[in-house]
């Protein structure tokens, strides 16, 4: 489960990490939310 969460982070980072700082902030937040959900499961 932790591996897939890391994969999500990598995918999001590749999609819009360098695009805009706002997008980067959103991807960071979504990555944290995904990690939190996976850790609760």
PyMOL Python script that loads the backbone (N, CA, C, O; Angstrom):
from pymol import cmd

cmd.read_pdbstr("""\
ATOM      1  N   UNK A   1       0.831  -1.210   0.000  1.00  0.00           N
ATOM      2  CA  UNK A   1       0.000   0.000   0.000  1.00  0.00           C
ATOM      3  C   UNK A   1       0.867   1.262   0.000  1.00  0.00           C
ATOM      4  O   UNK A   1       0.563   2.233  -0.694  1.00  0.00           O
ATOM      5  N   UNK A   2       1.938   1.239   0.776  1.00  0.00           N
ATOM      6  CA  UNK A   2       2.817   2.406   0.835  1.00  0.00           C
ATOM      7  C   UNK A   2       3.488   2.647  -0.513  1.00  0.00           C
ATOM      8  O   UNK A   2       3.692   3.794  -0.910  1.00  0.00           O
ATOM      9  N   UNK A   3       3.831   1.568  -1.219  1.00  0.00           N
ATOM     10  CA  UNK A   3       4.489   1.696  -2.519  1.00  0.00           C
ATOM     11  C   UNK A   3       3.582   2.418  -3.514  1.00  0.00           C
ATOM     12  O   UNK A   3       4.047   3.290  -4.249  1.00  0.00           O
ATOM     13  N   UNK A   4       2.305   2.070  -3.546  1.00  0.00           N
ATOM     14  CA  UNK A   4       1.381   2.707  -4.481  1.00  0.00           C
ATOM     15  C   UNK A   4       1.204   4.188  -4.146  1.00  0.00           C
ATOM     16  O   UNK A   4       1.029   5.006  -5.049  1.00  0.00           O
ATOM     17  N   UNK A   5       1.245   4.537  -2.877  1.00  0.00           N
ATOM     18  CA  UNK A   5       1.144   5.944  -2.487  1.00  0.00           C
ATOM     19  C   UNK A   5       2.344   6.718  -3.015  1.00  0.00           C
ATOM     20  O   UNK A   5       2.205   7.845  -3.489  1.00  0.00           O
ATOM     21  N   UNK A   6       3.514   6.112  -2.931  1.00  0.00           N
ATOM     22  CA  UNK A   6       4.724   6.757  -3.466  1.00  0.00           C
ATOM     23  C   UNK A   6       4.608   6.899  -4.980  1.00  0.00           C
ATOM     24  O   UNK A   6       5.001   7.920  -5.543  1.00  0.00           O
ATOM     25  N   UNK A   7       4.066   5.865  -5.644  1.00  0.00           N
ATOM     26  CA  UNK A   7       3.879   5.930  -7.089  1.00  0.00           C
ATOM     27  C   UNK A   7       2.939   7.071  -7.465  1.00  0.00           C
ATOM     28  O   UNK A   7       3.189   7.777  -8.442  1.00  0.00           O
ATOM     29  N   UNK A   8       1.861   7.260  -6.705  1.00  0.00           N
ATOM     30  CA  UNK A   8       0.947   8.379  -6.930  1.00  0.00           C
ATOM     31  C   UNK A   8       1.702   9.701  -6.847  1.00  0.00           C
ATOM     32  O   UNK A   8       1.524  10.580  -7.690  1.00  0.00           O
ATOM     33  N   UNK A   9       2.544   9.837  -5.827  1.00  0.00           N
ATOM     34  CA  UNK A   9       3.327  11.064  -5.660  1.00  0.00           C
ATOM     35  C   UNK A   9       4.204  11.311  -6.877  1.00  0.00           C
ATOM     36  O   UNK A   9       4.262  12.430  -7.388  1.00  0.00           O
ATOM     37  N   UNK A  10       4.884  10.275  -7.339  1.00  0.00           N
ATOM     38  CA  UNK A  10       5.777  10.412  -8.492  1.00  0.00           C
ATOM     39  C   UNK A  10       5.004  10.813  -9.744  1.00  0.00           C
ATOM     40  O   UNK A  10       5.451  11.666 -10.510  1.00  0.00           O
ATOM     41  N   UNK A  11       3.846  10.194  -9.947  1.00  0.00           N
ATOM     42  CA  UNK A  11       3.014  10.503 -11.118  1.00  0.00           C
ATOM     43  C   UNK A  11       2.563  11.964 -11.061  1.00  0.00           C
ATOM     44  O   UNK A  11       2.663  12.687 -12.052  1.00  0.00           O
ATOM     45  N   UNK A  12       2.070  12.392  -9.906  1.00  0.00           N
ATOM     46  CA  UNK A  12       1.610  13.775  -9.761  1.00  0.00           C
ATOM     47  C   UNK A  12       2.762  14.750  -9.967  1.00  0.00           C
ATOM     48  O   UNK A  12       2.594  15.787 -10.610  1.00  0.00           O
ATOM     49  N   UNK A  13       3.927  14.421  -9.425  1.00  0.00           N
ATOM     50  CA  UNK A  13       5.099  15.298  -9.561  1.00  0.00           C
ATOM     51  C   UNK A  13       5.499  15.439 -11.027  1.00  0.00           C
ATOM     52  O   UNK A  13       5.845  16.529 -11.483  1.00  0.00           O
ATOM     53  N   UNK A  14       5.447  14.318 -11.766  1.00  0.00           N
ATOM     54  CA  UNK A  14       5.813  14.363 -13.182  1.00  0.00           C
ATOM     55  C   UNK A  14       4.772  15.139 -13.988  1.00  0.00           C
ATOM     56  O   UNK A  14       5.124  15.831 -14.944  1.00  0.00           O
ATOM     57  N   UNK A  15       3.495  15.033 -13.613  1.00  0.00           N
ATOM     58  CA  UNK A  15       2.428  15.673 -14.382  1.00  0.00           C
ATOM     59  C   UNK A  15       2.496  17.196 -14.260  1.00  0.00           C
ATOM     60  O   UNK A  15       2.473  17.893 -15.274  1.00  0.00           O
ATOM     61  N   UNK A  16       2.579  17.721 -13.041  1.00  0.00           N
ATOM     62  CA  UNK A  16       2.494  19.181 -12.899  1.00  0.00           C
ATOM     63  C   UNK A  16       3.433  19.737 -11.846  1.00  0.00           C
ATOM     64  O   UNK A  16       3.172  20.801 -11.284  1.00  0.00           O
ATOM     65  N   UNK A  17       4.528  19.030 -11.571  1.00  0.00           N
ATOM     66  CA  UNK A  17       5.435  19.492 -10.521  1.00  0.00           C
ATOM     67  C   UNK A  17       6.180  20.758 -10.905  1.00  0.00           C
ATOM     68  O   UNK A  17       6.322  21.674 -10.095  1.00  0.00           O
ATOM     69  N   UNK A  18       6.662  20.807 -12.162  1.00  0.00           N
ATOM     70  CA  UNK A  18       7.476  21.942 -12.593  1.00  0.00           C
ATOM     71  C   UNK A  18       6.592  23.023 -13.235  1.00  0.00           C
ATOM     72  O   UNK A  18       7.047  24.142 -13.475  1.00  0.00           O
ATOM     73  N   UNK A  19       5.347  22.683 -13.505  1.00  0.00           N
ATOM     74  CA  UNK A  19       4.452  23.592 -14.220  1.00  0.00           C
ATOM     75  C   UNK A  19       4.287  24.918 -13.490  1.00  0.00           C
ATOM     76  O   UNK A  19       4.709  25.962 -13.987  1.00  0.00           O
ATOM     77  N   UNK A  20       3.681  24.877 -12.324  1.00  0.00           N
ATOM     78  CA  UNK A  20       3.416  26.104 -11.559  1.00  0.00           C
ATOM     79  C   UNK A  20       3.537  25.799 -10.075  1.00  0.00           C
ATOM     80  O   UNK A  20       3.251  24.683  -9.641  1.00  0.00           O
ATOM     81  N   UNK A  21       3.963  26.793  -9.293  1.00  0.00           N
ATOM     82  CA  UNK A  21       4.063  26.578  -7.843  1.00  0.00           C
ATOM     83  C   UNK A  21       2.710  26.223  -7.223  1.00  0.00           C
ATOM     84  O   UNK A  21       2.645  25.454  -6.263  1.00  0.00           O
ATOM     85  N   UNK A  22       1.629  26.788  -7.775  1.00  0.00           N
ATOM     86  CA  UNK A  22       0.290  26.485  -7.244  1.00  0.00           C
ATOM     87  C   UNK A  22      -0.041  25.021  -7.480  1.00  0.00           C
ATOM     88  O   UNK A  22      -0.558  24.342  -6.593  1.00  0.00           O
ATOM     89  N   UNK A  23       0.261  24.535  -8.693  1.00  0.00           N
ATOM     90  CA  UNK A  23       0.023  23.120  -9.001  1.00  0.00           C
ATOM     91  C   UNK A  23       0.864  22.236  -8.097  1.00  0.00           C
ATOM     92  O   UNK A  23       0.404  21.193  -7.632  1.00  0.00           O
ATOM     93  N   UNK A  24       2.103  22.658  -7.849  1.00  0.00           N
ATOM     94  CA  UNK A  24       2.994  21.884  -6.983  1.00  0.00           C
ATOM     95  C   UNK A  24       2.410  21.792  -5.581  1.00  0.00           C
ATOM     96  O   UNK A  24       2.457  20.732  -4.956  1.00  0.00           O
ATOM     97  N   UNK A  25       1.861  22.893  -5.085  1.00  0.00           N
ATOM     98  CA  UNK A  25       1.247  22.895  -3.755  1.00  0.00           C
ATOM     99  C   UNK A  25       0.057  21.935  -3.725  1.00  0.00           C
ATOM    100  O   UNK A  25      -0.119  21.185  -2.765  1.00  0.00           O
ATOM    101  N   UNK A  26      -0.757  21.964  -4.783  1.00  0.00           N
ATOM    102  CA  UNK A  26      -1.930  21.080  -4.850  1.00  0.00           C
ATOM    103  C   UNK A  26      -1.487  19.620  -4.877  1.00  0.00           C
ATOM    104  O   UNK A  26      -2.074  18.775  -4.201  1.00  0.00           O
ATOM    105  N   UNK A  27      -0.452  19.328  -5.657  1.00  0.00           N
ATOM    106  CA  UNK A  27       0.028  17.940  -5.747  1.00  0.00           C
ATOM    107  C   UNK A  27       0.589  17.483  -4.408  1.00  0.00           C
ATOM    108  O   UNK A  27       0.409  16.330  -4.016  1.00  0.00           O
ATOM    109  N   UNK A  28       1.269  18.387  -3.706  1.00  0.00           N
ATOM    110  CA  UNK A  28       1.796  18.039  -2.381  1.00  0.00           C
ATOM    111  C   UNK A  28       0.659  17.723  -1.426  1.00  0.00           C
ATOM    112  O   UNK A  28       0.724  16.754  -0.670  1.00  0.00           O
ATOM    113  N   UNK A  29      -0.398  18.555  -1.463  1.00  0.00           N
ATOM    114  CA  UNK A  29      -1.547  18.353  -0.571  1.00  0.00           C
ATOM    115  C   UNK A  29      -2.226  17.025  -0.892  1.00  0.00           C
ATOM    116  O   UNK A  29      -2.549  16.250   0.009  1.00  0.00           O
ATOM    117  N   UNK A  30      -2.441  16.766  -2.190  1.00  0.00           N
ATOM    118  CA  UNK A  30      -3.102  15.518  -2.579  1.00  0.00           C
ATOM    119  C   UNK A  30      -2.245  14.313  -2.187  1.00  0.00           C
ATOM    120  O   UNK A  30      -2.771  13.282  -1.769  1.00  0.00           O
ATOM    121  N   UNK A  31      -0.921  14.446  -2.325  1.00  0.00           N
ATOM    122  CA  UNK A  31      -0.025  13.349  -1.936  1.00  0.00           C
ATOM    123  C   UNK A  31      -0.132  13.077  -0.437  1.00  0.00           C
ATOM    124  O   UNK A  31      -0.146  11.924  -0.005  1.00  0.00           O
ATOM    125  N   UNK A  32      -0.208  14.148   0.347  1.00  0.00           N
ATOM    126  CA  UNK A  32      -0.341  13.995   1.803  1.00  0.00           C
ATOM    127  C   UNK A  32      -1.667  13.325   2.143  1.00  0.00           C
ATOM    128  O   UNK A  32      -1.726  12.446   3.003  1.00  0.00           O
ATOM    129  N   UNK A  33      -2.743  13.752   1.454  1.00  0.00           N
ATOM    130  CA  UNK A  33      -4.070  13.160   1.700  1.00  0.00           C
ATOM    131  C   UNK A  33      -4.054  11.672   1.347  1.00  0.00           C
ATOM    132  O   UNK A  33      -4.569  10.844   2.099  1.00  0.00           O
ATOM    133  N   UNK A  34      -3.454  11.333   0.187  1.00  0.00           N
ATOM    134  CA  UNK A  34      -3.387   9.925  -0.240  1.00  0.00           C
ATOM    135  C   UNK A  34      -2.594   9.122   0.785  1.00  0.00           C
ATOM    136  O   UNK A  34      -3.003   8.028   1.174  1.00  0.00           O
ATOM    137  N   UNK A  35      -1.467   9.664   1.216  1.00  0.00           N
ATOM    138  CA  UNK A  35      -0.633   8.968   2.210  1.00  0.00           C
ATOM    139  C   UNK A  35      -1.421   8.754   3.500  1.00  0.00           C
ATOM    140  O   UNK A  35      -1.359   7.685   4.106  1.00  0.00           O
ATOM    141  N   UNK A  36      -2.161   9.781   3.911  1.00  0.00           N
ATOM    142  CA  UNK A  36      -2.932   9.687   5.157  1.00  0.00           C
ATOM    143  C   UNK A  36      -3.990   8.606   5.048  1.00  0.00           C
ATOM    144  O   UNK A  36      -4.184   7.822   5.976  1.00  0.00           O
ATOM    145  N   UNK A  37      -4.684   8.565   3.897  1.00  0.00           N
ATOM    146  CA  UNK A  37      -5.719   7.543   3.685  1.00  0.00           C
ATOM    147  C   UNK A  37      -5.116   6.147   3.703  1.00  0.00           C
ATOM    148  O   UNK A  37      -5.665   5.232   4.316  1.00  0.00           O
ATOM    149  N   UNK A  38      -3.967   5.988   3.017  1.00  0.00           N
ATOM    150  CA  UNK A  38      -3.320   4.672   2.971  1.00  0.00           C
ATOM    151  C   UNK A  38      -2.828   4.260   4.353  1.00  0.00           C
ATOM    152  O   UNK A  38      -2.916   3.088   4.721  1.00  0.00           O
ATOM    153  N   UNK A  39      -2.310   5.215   5.117  1.00  0.00           N
ATOM    154  CA  UNK A  39      -1.795   4.881   6.449  1.00  0.00           C
ATOM    155  C   UNK A  39      -2.942   4.478   7.385  1.00  0.00           C
ATOM    156  O   UNK A  39      -2.759   3.639   8.267  1.00  0.00           O
ATOM    157  N   UNK A  40      -4.122   5.076   7.191  1.00  0.00           N
ATOM    158  CA  UNK A  40      -5.275   4.708   8.029  1.00  0.00           C
ATOM    159  C   UNK A  40      -5.778   3.312   7.671  1.00  0.00           C
ATOM    160  O   UNK A  40      -6.236   2.572   8.542  1.00  0.00           O
ATOM    161  N   UNK A  41      -5.693   2.953   6.386  1.00  0.00           N
ATOM    162  CA  UNK A  41      -6.112   1.613   5.968  1.00  0.00           C
ATOM    163  C   UNK A  41      -5.086   0.597   6.470  1.00  0.00           C
ATOM    164  O   UNK A  41      -5.236  -0.601   6.233  1.00  0.00           O
TER     165      UNK A  41
END
""", "prot")
cmd.dss("prot")
cmd.show_as("cartoon", "prot")
cmd.util.cbc("prot")
cmd.orient("prot")
